[in-house]
Amino acid sequence: MQMKKLLSLVVCCLLSCSAAAQPYQSAFGFTTELTDNWLIVSREALAKNPDLLNFAAAEMQAMDQSMVSRIRQMVKSGQFELLYYRHNDADFKDNINVFVSSPQPSNLDQTEGPLCANLQNDIRKAYNRTEYTEIHACGRKQLYDIDSISYAFDGAVIGSRSYGFLFNSNSGTVTLTITCKFSKCLEVVRDAEALFKNMRL
């Protein structure tokens, strides 16, 4: 029950007021605005600035170089987009990742039950973990004009929490995940609320 209240608090943070300063046009069927605290890493942004994922960039300093290389290739191929929080601690990169999980829109009423029932096993397979994964909440949420299935879990990275949101756009079913260090989650989520507040599908 306490964890459900925490997710509700996060949703309340997402529904609070926040200043937005930079446009973000996703290739995955939506446009929005974000505060300047986010570094947008998309195929378009990378084409304009090839050094955006340079190993020497301040935002990349705490990341494994092989991981940065894989991220660069996936972003260049248009498989997914990343938003990095600029005020990261040295040992972790708070981030948002966005990708199309299905080219077809989902019936959220029919998807909610199976998704929530299988979530822990799916998370463990995705991150190759048999422990440190804990599901805190999963169910339907309305975020401004966005109808979604939202969920919260620990274990993508030890010491972190992830908040996932699945919603439909004209590109199909979109999955957006905020991953943050425990100690910074409320700060990061409060700042990320502009993404949902200003989203247009």
C-alpha positions in Angstrom: 0.0 0.0 0.0 2.9 2.4 0.9 4.5 1.8 -2.6 1.1 2.5 -4.3 1.0 5.8 -2.4 4.5 6.5 -3.7 3.5 6.0 -7.3 0.5 8.2 -6.7 2.8 10.8 -5.4 5.0 10.5 -8.5 1.9 10.9 -10.7 0.9 14.0 -8.6 4.4 15.4 -9.3 3.8 14.7 -13.0 0.6 16.6 -12.8 2.1 19.6 -11.1 3.1 22.9 -12.7 6.6 23.2 -14.2 8.3 25.6 -16.6 9.1 24.2 -20.1 11.8 25.6 -22.2 12.9 23.4 -25.1 10.9 21.6 -27.8 11.1 17.8 -28.2 9.7 16.3 -31.4 9.9 12.5 -31.0 10.1 10.3 -34.1 7.6 8.0 -32.2 4.5 10.0 -32.8 4.4 12.8 -30.3 5.7 16.4 -29.7 6.2 18.0 -26.3 8.3 20.5 -24.4 10.9 19.9 -21.6 12.9 22.1 -19.2 16.5 22.8 -20.1 17.6 20.3 -17.5 17.3 17.5 -20.1 19.8 16.6 -22.9 17.8 15.2 -25.8 19.5 12.4 -27.7 17.6 11.5 -30.8 18.5 10.4 -34.3 17.8 14.0 -35.5 19.8 15.5 -32.6 22.7 13.2 -33.2 22.7 14.0 -37.0 23.0 17.7 -36.1 25.6 17.1 -33.4 27.7 13.9 -34.0 29.6 14.7 -30.8 26.5 14.5 -28.6 27.5 11.0 -27.4 31.2 11.7 -27.4 32.9 9.7 -24.7 34.5 13.0 -23.4 31.2 14.8 -23.0 30.4 15.7 -19.4 27.1 13.8 -19.6 28.8 10.6 -20.6 31.7 10.6 -18.1 30.1 8.1 -15.7 29.0 5.6 -18.4 30.7 2.5 -19.7 32.2 3.3 -23.1 30.9 0.1 -24.7 27.4 1.0 -23.4 27.7 4.5 -24.9 28.7 2.9 -28.2 25.7 0.6 -28.2 23.4 3.6 -27.3 24.9 5.6 -30.2 24.1 2.9 -32.7 20.6 2.3 -31.5 19.8 6.1 -31.5 21.4 6.5 -35.0 19.2 3.6 -36.3 16.1 5.3 -34.9 15.3 2.4 -32.5 14.9 4.6 -29.5 15.5 8.0 -28.1 17.1 9.1 -24.8 16.8 12.1 -22.5 19.6 12.5 -20.0 19.1 14.6 -16.8 21.9 17.2 -16.8 22.2 17.3 -13.0 23.3 13.7 -12.5 25.5 12.3 -9.8 28.9 11.1 -10.9 27.9 7.4 -10.4 24.6 7.3 -12.2 22.8 8.8 -15.2 19.1 9.6 -14.5 17.3 9.3 -17.8 14.2 8.8 -19.8 14.2 6.3 -22.7 11.5 6.1 -25.4 10.8 3.5 -28.0 8.0 1.9 -30.0 7.2 -1.5 -28.4 4.6 -2.4 -31.1 3.9 -0.9 -34.5 0.2 -1.3 -33.7 -1.8 0.7 -31.1 -2.7 -1.4 -28.0 -6.1 -1.9 -26.4 -5.1 -0.7 -23.0 -8.0 -2.4 -21.3 -7.0 -5.8 -22.7 -3.2 -5.1 -22.2 -3.3 -4.0 -18.6 -4.0 -7.5 -17.0 -1.3 -9.5 -18.9 1.3 -6.8 -18.7 0.9 -6.3 -15.0 0.8 -10.1 -14.3 4.0 -10.8 -16.3 5.9 -7.6 -15.4 8.3 -9.0 -12.9 9.3 -11.9 -15.1 9.6 -9.6 -18.1 11.8 -7.2 -16.1 14.1 -10.0 -14.9 14.5 -11.3 -18.5 15.1 -7.8 -19.9 17.8 -7.0 -17.4 19.1 -10.5 -16.9 18.4 -10.5 -13.2 17.1 -13.1 -10.8 17.0 -10.7 -7.8 16.8 -7.0 -6.9 13.7 -6.7 -9.0 10.6 -5.5 -7.1 7.3 -4.3 -8.7 5.6 -1.6 -6.7 2.5 -0.7 -8.7 1.0 -1.4 -12.1 -2.3 -0.1 -13.6 -4.1 2.5 -15.7 -3.3 6.2 -15.2 -4.5 9.3 -16.9 -1.7 11.9 -17.2 -3.2 15.1 -18.5 -4.6 14.0 -21.9 -2.6 10.8 -22.1 -4.3 7.5 -21.3 -1.6 5.1 -20.1 -0.7 2.0 -18.3 1.9 3.0 -15.6 4.1 0.9 -13.4 7.0 1.2 -11.0 9.9 -1.2 -10.4 13.3 -1.5 -8.9 16.2 -3.4 -10.5 17.0 -2.0 -13.9 20.2 -0.8 -12.1 20.8 -1.6 -8.5 19.9 1.4 -6.4 17.5 2.8 -9.0 13.8 2.9 -9.5 12.0 3.0 -12.9 8.6 4.4 -13.8 7.2 3.1 -17.0 4.3 4.5 -19.1 2.8 2.7 -22.0 0.5 4.7 -24.3 -0.6 4.9 -27.9 0.5 7.3 -30.7 0.2 7.3 -34.4 3.5 5.3 -34.5 1.9 2.4 -32.5 2.4 1.5 -28.8 5.0 3.7 -27.2 6.9 2.8 -24.0 8.5 5.6 -22.0 10.6 4.8 -18.9 12.0 7.2 -16.3 14.9 5.6 -14.4 16.4 7.5 -11.5 18.6 7.0 -8.5 16.6 6.4 -5.3 17.9 9.6 -3.7 16.9 11.8 -6.8 13.7 10.3 -8.1 11.3 13.0 -6.8 13.6 15.7 -8.2 13.9 14.0 -11.6 10.2 13.1 -11.9 9.1 16.6 -10.9 11.3 18.0 -13.7 10.1 15.4 -16.2 6.4 16.3 -15.7 6.6 18.9 -18.4 7.0 16.1 -20.9 3.4 14.8 -20.2 1.9 18.2 -19.5 2.9 19.5 -22.9 2.5 16.3 -24.9 0.5 16.3 -28.1 -0.1 13.0 -30.0 
